[in-house]
Amino acid sequence: MIETLQKGFVLRRTKGFVYLMAADGSKVECKIKGSLFQKSQYNNRLAVGDYVLYKPEASGKIGLVYEIVKRNSFLSRARIGIEAEQVIAANVDYLLITQSASSPKPRANFIFRMLAAAEIGNVTPVIVLTKMDLAELAEIEEFLVPFRKLGVQIILTSSERPGDEKPIEDLLHNHISVLSGPSGVGKSSLINRIYPDLNLKVGEIIQKTRKGAHTTTNSSVHEVTKGTFIIDTPGIRELGLWGVTQQTLYQYFPGLSQYAGTCKHKDCRHLSEPKCSAKEALAAGEIHPAVYAAYKSILESLHLKELSSN
């Protein structure tokens, strides 16, 4: 059996089917073998960007997926409403954390959550701010100070300034990248400006809430040039970190993870414990106060979540 299996790359998934790119570049429609998820560590979380082993049918049109190949990286979140992991994209090189400079304004805690998710999934994060023509540069630069101090790459763009997207195009070349952020920040518009032939559907801002309408309903992979893949995702208003607790958040949090195991107590959460390396670094100005404030805020949200589940 194993000799007949071929390797495919997941471009899109619906409830009953998965759509693959075969080794020769052709597109293959498949169903998933019923026993697959009984032995798979990914349970029912087959995602776009996954590599799978499948057996094509004689017709060459419909195949059957037998196995998920081990992932190199992933972006996931806690699935809303149930205690389960939702893998948004697999085997990605870059996570473009997309926020708008205005309408709606960028949210620091959302970005910090995304940075933690990137750390967990072994993905390189890049912060992309759109709509820079609607914001004051000085105000945005002040907002970005803690992220610049962390060494995160940041790209500022505006549809009114042709050429702003060139650094993104260069970054994406020959890589698999995922764009993720709230609805209304201009993810699809940004991709359309770089790759106009895609012509992705663009939504409008809902005036009452200043939030975007969801135009992307499922994650999907687009091969924009040979070897360059873009994963467009539905808008995310909140990102729950899967598998992270109050006791483990510090291990993944940007600006704090490097202090894991350096305090007097090996399991120090950098709160009120004595001889805490992170708190000492904070007092010395080596950790930006916004980083620590976001850490405590997200820690509190995890505390409330754990209380509600007990």
DAURJO-V261329 format. One record per backbone hydrogen bond with DSSP energy under -1.0 kcal/mol. NH is the residue of the N-H (numbers start at 1). CO is the residue of the C=O. Records with the same first field share a line. If there is no record, write none. Layout:
NH: CO ; CO
This chain:
4: 1
5: 2
6: 54
8: 52
9: 21
10: 50
11: 19
12: 19
14: 17
18: 30
19: 12
20: 28
21: 9
22: 26
25: 22
28: 20
29: 61
30: 18
31: 63
33: 65
36: 33
39: 36
43: 40
45: 42
49: 10
50: 47
52: 8
53: 67
54: 6
55: 64
57: 62
60: 57
63: 29
64: 55
65: 31
66: 53
67: 53
69: 51
74: 121
75: 89
77: 86
78: 240
79: 84
84: 82
86: 77
88: 75
89: 75
90: 48
91: 73
93: 176
94: 176
95: 124
96: 178
97: 95 ; 126
98: 96 ; 180
99: 128
101: 130
111: 107
112: 108
113: 109
114: 110
115: 111
116: 112
117: 113
118: 114
119: 115
120: 116
121: 117
123: 118
124: 93
126: 95
127: 153
128: 97
129: 155
130: 99
132: 157
134: 131
135: 132
140: 136
141: 137
142: 138
143: 139
144: 140
148: 144
149: 145
150: 146
151: 148
152: 147
155: 127
157: 129
161: 158
164: 161
166: 163
169: 165
170: 166
171: 167
172: 168
173: 169
175: 172
177: 229
178: 94
179: 231
180: 96
185: 182
190: 186
191: 187
192: 188
193: 189
194: 190
195: 191
198: 195
206: 211
210: 206
212: 183
213: 204
220: 232
221: 11
222: 230
224: 222 ; 228
225: 228
228: 225
229: 175
230: 222
231: 177
232: 220
236: 181
249: 245
251: 248
252: 249
253: 249
256: 253
257: 253
259: 256
260: 257
262: 259
264: 275
268: 265
280: 276
281: 277
282: 278
283: 279
284: 280
285: 282
286: 281
287: 281
291: 288
292: 288
293: 289
294: 290
295: 291
296: 292
297: 293
298: 294
299: 295
300: 296
301: 297
302: 298
303: 299
304: 300
305: 301
306: 302
307: 303
308: 304
309: 305
